[in-house]
Amino acid sequence: MANGKTHLMVGGTVCLALYVIHHKFVNDQDLTIEGVLGTFSFGAVGGLMADRLEPATNPHHRKFFHSMVFAAIALLGKDRVCQVFNLTGDGKRYFDWFLSCYGSHLFLDAQTPMGLPIL
């Protein structure tokens, strides 16, 4: 069963991988220590966010922010969020990365016997 440390590490690793792919393979840019540490930290926050919104105080803490419905709303509504907050370029990319890290939390929780609630 994934705990906070696992969610932190997986979220950070997902974001770091996206940073490496984007910088090295898409833009052919050098990686920076600030970029590596920053994106790992950013991803760690995303990986932990579901448990910050709904703290794991008991085995049945998974509610709306741990649900498949929330994941669908986040994915379907991401373009609208980008419009409302006027996100372009980097902002959209970072928002997508954050959602990916949040999704890593839901993916790990879905692998447990409790799974994820639909709503």
C-alpha positions as CSV (number, residue, x, y, z in Angstrom):
1,M,0.0,0.0,0.0
2,A,1.4,3.4,-1.0
3,N,2.1,5.8,1.9
4,G,3.0,9.5,1.9
5,K,6.7,8.9,1.1
6,T,5.7,6.7,-1.9
7,H,3.3,9.3,-3.2
8,L,6.0,12.0,-2.8
9,M,8.6,9.9,-4.6
10,V,6.4,8.8,-7.5
11,G,4.9,12.2,-8.0
12,G,8.4,13.8,-8.0
13,T,9.8,11.2,-10.3
14,V,6.8,11.6,-12.8
15,C,7.4,15.3,-13.0
16,L,11.2,15.0,-13.2
17,A,10.7,12.5,-16.1
18,L,8.4,14.9,-17.9
19,Y,11.0,17.7,-17.4
20,V,13.8,15.5,-18.8
21,I,11.7,14.5,-21.8
22,H,10.7,18.0,-22.5
23,H,14.1,19.6,-22.1
24,K,16.4,17.0,-23.5
25,F,14.3,15.3,-26.2
26,V,11.8,17.9,-27.3
27,N,13.8,21.1,-27.0
28,D,17.4,19.7,-27.0
29,Q,18.3,21.9,-24.0
30,D,20.6,21.2,-21.1
31,L,19.1,20.2,-17.7
32,T,19.7,22.6,-14.8
33,I,20.0,21.8,-11.1
34,E,17.2,24.3,-10.5
35,G,15.0,22.6,-13.1
36,V,15.7,19.1,-11.7
37,L,15.1,20.1,-8.0
38,G,12.2,22.4,-8.9
39,T,10.3,19.9,-11.0
40,F,10.9,17.1,-8.5
41,S,9.5,19.3,-5.7
42,F,6.6,20.4,-7.8
43,G,5.7,16.8,-8.7
44,A,6.1,15.7,-5.0
45,V,3.5,18.3,-4.1
46,G,1.2,17.0,-6.9
47,G,1.7,13.5,-5.7
48,L,0.7,14.4,-2.2
49,M,-2.1,16.7,-3.0
50,A,-5.0,14.2,-2.8
51,D,-4.1,13.3,0.8
52,R,-3.8,17.0,1.7
53,L,-7.3,17.6,0.4
54,E,-8.6,14.5,2.1
55,P,-6.1,13.5,4.9
56,A,-5.5,9.8,5.4
57,T,-6.9,9.8,8.9
58,N,-8.7,6.5,8.5
59,P,-8.8,3.6,5.9
60,H,-12.0,5.1,4.5
61,H,-10.7,8.6,3.8
62,R,-11.0,8.4,0.0
63,K,-13.9,10.5,-1.0
64,F,-14.4,13.0,-3.9
65,F,-10.8,14.1,-4.4
66,H,-9.7,10.4,-4.5
67,S,-12.5,9.5,-7.0
68,M,-12.7,8.5,-10.6
69,V,-15.2,11.3,-11.1
70,F,-12.8,13.9,-9.9
71,A,-10.1,12.5,-12.2
72,A,-12.5,12.8,-15.1
73,I,-13.5,16.3,-14.2
74,A,-9.8,17.4,-13.9
75,L,-9.0,15.9,-17.3
76,L,-12.1,17.2,-19.1
77,G,-11.9,20.6,-17.4
78,K,-8.2,21.3,-17.7
79,D,-8.6,23.4,-20.9
80,R,-11.3,25.5,-19.2
81,V,-9.0,26.1,-16.2
82,C,-6.3,27.2,-18.6
83,Q,-8.7,29.7,-20.2
84,V,-10.0,31.0,-16.9
85,F,-6.5,31.6,-15.6
86,N,-5.2,32.7,-18.9
87,L,-2.5,30.0,-18.9
88,T,-0.3,29.7,-22.0
89,G,2.8,27.8,-23.0
90,D,4.8,27.0,-19.8
91,G,1.7,27.5,-17.6
92,K,-0.3,24.9,-19.5
93,R,2.6,22.5,-19.5
94,Y,3.2,22.9,-15.7
95,F,-0.6,22.4,-15.1
96,D,-0.5,19.3,-17.2
97,W,2.5,18.0,-15.3
98,F,0.8,18.8,-12.0
99,L,-2.3,16.8,-13.1
100,S,0.0,13.9,-14.1
101,C,1.5,13.9,-10.6
102,Y,-1.9,14.1,-9.0
103,G,-2.9,11.2,-11.2
104,S,0.0,9.2,-10.0
105,H,-1.5,9.4,-6.5
106,L,-4.8,8.1,-7.8
107,F,-3.2,5.4,-9.8
108,L,-1.2,4.1,-6.8
109,D,-4.3,4.2,-4.6
110,A,-6.3,2.4,-7.2
111,Q,-3.9,-0.6,-6.9
112,T,-4.8,-1.1,-3.2
113,P,-7.6,-3.4,-2.0
114,M,-9.8,-0.4,-1.2
115,G,-9.3,1.0,-4.7
116,L,-10.9,4.3,-5.7
117,P,-14.5,5.3,-5.3
118,I,-16.4,6.2,-8.4
119,L,-17.7,9.3,-6.6
